[in-house]
Amino acid sequence: DIQMTQSPSSLSASVGDRVTITCQASQDINSYLNWYQQKPGKAPKLLIYDASSLKRGVPSRFSGSGSGTDFTLTISSLQPEDIATFYCQQYSNLPYTFGQGTKLEIK
Amino acid sequence: QVQLHESGPGLVKPSETLSLTCIVSGGSISGYYWNWIRQPAGKGLEWIGRIYGTGSTKYNPSLKSRVTMSEDTSKNQFSLKLTSVTAADTAVYYCARGMEDGYNSSFEYWGQGAPVSVSS
């Protein structure tokens, strides 16, 4: 299985800050990577697919980049409603695998 | 708008079989990959497997010997069975579907989640 490692595991930032979360794959996954946002008690919400494509309806302050093994999710200006846990997911190989999550909190 | 809704017992005894159904509304299940994903409390997400049509399934090797998925197009729903459950199978179980335009593995549509506890 492809292992997905996110960092940091948790992050505290202020409203308006630029926030960056990284995800590293244990082998080359090309651009077959998704990013999700999950709020407590809710199902994950797809933000980014194909490493850098913003899903329709997702605010443009979210962006994704990377290819191969190293990927980044960036929030350009943190808003209070962005507080959640974020997960990356590879779909290069079965079984699909997720990162362990990054919990984002407001400072 | 496609909507998914999981249903099934919230409590299963150890060694018994967990059975969940995902009812799809707002669109047909035909022609799409349908997935099951689970999440133990306070932990990350684990892909269980997917089904496409009546004969094409892919399961996570970690669960493969215990998992069966099926579709019922007449009821527009699909199902998950997990046998010989233990406490380690306690989790919220989600059904999910990918995006259109070939992005089958980018999960846009999710159910609300079905909490399942394995306990005697």
Chai-1 contact restraints between the chains, C-beta under 6 A:
chainA,res_idxA,chainB,res_idxB,connection_type,confidence,min_distance_angstrom,max_distance_angstrom,comment,restraint_id
A,N34,B,S106,contact,1.0,0.0,6.0,A-B,restraint_1
A,A43,B,Y94,contact,1.0,0.0,6.0,A-B,restraint_2
A,A43,B,W110,contact,1.0,0.0,6.0,A-B,restraint_3
A,A43,B,G113,contact,1.0,0.0,6.0,A-B,restraint_4
A,L46,B,S106,contact,1.0,0.0,6.0,A-B,restraint_5
A,L46,B,F107,contact,1.0,0.0,6.0,A-B,restraint_6
A,L46,B,E108,contact,1.0,0.0,6.0,A-B,restraint_7
A,Y49,B,Y103,contact,1.0,0.0,6.0,A-B,restraint_8
A,Y49,B,S106,contact,1.0,0.0,6.0,A-B,restraint_9
A,Y91,B,S105,contact,1.0,0.0,6.0,A-B,restraint_10
A,L94,B,K58,contact,1.0,0.0,6.0,A-B,restraint_11
A,P95,B,W47,contact,1.0,0.0,6.0,A-B,restraint_12
A,P95,B,N60,contact,1.0,0.0,6.0,A-B,restraint_13
A,Y96,B,W47,contact,1.0,0.0,6.0,A-B,restraint_14
A,F98,B,G44,contact,1.0,0.0,6.0,A-B,restraint_15
A,F98,B,L45,contact,1.0,0.0,6.0,A-B,restraint_16
A,Q100,B,G44,contact,1.0,0.0,6.0,A-B,restraint_17
A,G101,B,G44,contact,1.0,0.0,6.0,A-B,restraint_18
